[in-house]
């Protein structure tokens, strides 16, 4: 049980870090007037 909760917390941290990086990259694109598709690729 301990191992599973540790793994879940690690995954949550990774997801948060990726979300933060994604927002920073989008801001960089916006600031440089680069168009990008804002559609969520995982939605069907």
Secondary structure, 3 states (H helix, E strand, C coil): CHHHHHHHHHHHHHHHHHHHHHHHHHHHHHHCCCCCCCCCCCCC
